[in-house]
Amino acid sequence: MNNRISANVRSIVIAAACLGLGMILPFFTGQIPAIGSRVSPMHIPVLLCGFLSGPYYALIVGLIAPALRSLMFGMPPMYPTAIAMCFELAAYGAVTGFLYRALPKKPVFVYVSLVSAMIAGRVVWGLAMALSLGFTDQPFTWAAFVSGAAVNAVPGIIIHIALIPAIVLALRKSKILDVAEPLPSSSR
């Protein structure tokens, strides 16, 4: 029981730290005009939260971070950007955390979890944008989806694939992050 409580406290603390990083990181990349937003700095702590705290905490962090940052600092703009990002980042965190716990504990599956989450999150972002803009006279086209989800996102995709597995694998190697526990079974 005490181990489970301490694991929950640890997950909550990590989730809170990831939420804080989600608020701060965009200040650093925002100073680079050519690629500032393309680096997708808010995505990094949400993806890490999935690996470190699990799908439930990461989903919550992903859902809260863009809206909170929009309310606190005015960026990203709430409609439609932050709203769509809330769903995108929630999917990132949930898919990363779920797959990391469900797949075999080999290093290659860190990459599988990450890339799968990035694809799922981009699809969710596209659906959220299409739904949000569907109520306006400005439709969300296939070209806009490809541009936003792939072409303009290349710097962030590269950084995420290079940085996040390196952090996760280093934390595992140093025993700071034990191999994640499996998801709780429904028989309890």
N, C-alpha and C positions, 0 to 999 in steps of 0.2 A: 504494500500500500504506500509506504513512504517513498519507494523508488518511483512509483507512478506519479505521486504528487510532485516530487522533485523534477521529474521529466516534464510534467505540465508547466511548472513554474519556469523551467529552462526554456521551453518552447514559447511561452508568453514573452519572456524577456528578449529572446532572439527576434520574435515577431515585432516587438516594439522597436528594437534597434533597427530592423529592416525598414519599418515604416519611417523612422527618423532619417535613415539614409535616403529613402525615397523623396523626402522633402529637401534634403541638402544637395545631393549629387547634381541635380539640374543647374544649380548655381555655377558649378565648375565648368560644365560643358556649354552652358549658355553663352559663355564668353568667347566661344569659337564660332564666328558667324557662318562659315561655310558648312560646318557639319554639326553644330551644337545640338539641335533637336534630333538629328539623324542618328546620333549615338544611342538614343533611347536610354538615358540614364536611370529613369524610374523603373525600368524593366529589370535591371541588375539585382537590386535588393529583393524584389518580389520572387524572381527565379531562385535566388539563394535561399529565401525563406522556405520555398517548397522543399528544397533539399534538407535544410537544417531543422525546420519545425513541422513539416508535414503539410498535407493538402488542405486541411481545414484552416489552420492559421494563415497559410499563404493565400488562400482564397479571400479571407477577410482583409488581409493587408492589401492585396491587389485591388479589391473592391473599394477600399477607403482611400488609398494614396492619391490617385489623380483628383478626386473631388476635393479632398482636404487641401491639397496643394493649390488647387484653383481658388478655393475660398480664402486661403491664407495669403497667397502671393499673386493671384490673378492670372497665373499661368499653370497649366494650359487653360485656354478659354473653356468655360464650363460646357457651352453648347456649340457644336456637337463633340468637340475633341475630348474633353475630360470624361464626358458620359460614356463615349465609346471606349476610351482607355480603361475605365472602371471594369467593364466587362472583359476586355482583352487581358488585362493584368490579373483579374480573378481567374480566368481560364489558364493563364500561364502558371500561376501558383498552384492551382488545384491539380492540373495535369502533371506538372513536374513532381510535386509531392507524392501523388498517387503512383506514378510510374516508377519513381525511385524506390518506393517501398515494395512494389509488386514484382519488379523485374529482378533477375539474378544480380548478385552483388559484385559484379565484375566491372572494372573501369569503363569498358566500352558502353555499358548501359547507362552511365552518367550522361554520355553524349546522346544516346538514344532518348533518354528522358527529356533532355534539354531541347533537342531538335523537334521532337514530337510536340512538346509544349509550345515551342515557338510557332509551329505550323498551326496548331489548334487555336492559339491566341490570335494569330493573324486572321484566321477564318472568322472567329467570333468578332473581332474588330470590324471586319468588312460587313458582317450582318448587322452589327449595332449601328454602323454608319449608314447603311442602306435604310434601316428602320427609322433612324433619327431624321435623315434627310428626306425620307419618303413623305413626310408631312409638310415639306416645303416645295417651292417651285424649282429647287436646285437638286436634281437627281444625282444619286451616287452611281456613277457608271463603272463598267468593268475596267476601263482605262484608269479611273481614279483609284480603284482597288489595287490594281497591279502596281501603280505608281506608289501608293502609300504603303502597301504591304510588302513590296519586294524592292523595287528600284530605289526609292528614297531610303529604304531601311538597310541597305547593304552595309554601311559602316557599323551600325548597331549589331547586325547579325554577325559580322566578323568578330567584333569585340566580345560579344556574348559567348560565341563558340570558343574563342581563345581564352577568355578570362574565367568564366564560371566553372568549367570542369577543372581547371587548374586549381582554383580555390577549394572546390569540394574535395578533390583528390589529395591536396596538401593537408586539409583538415582531417581527412580519414587517416592518412599516413602518420600524422602526428598524434593520433588518438584523441584529438579534441572533438572530432565528430566520429562517433562509432558508427558502424554500418547501421543504417536506419532499421528500427524495429518494423516488423510487418504491420499492415493495417489491422485494426482490431476486427475480430470476427463477429459476425452477427449472432453467434450462439451464446454470447455472454449475457 
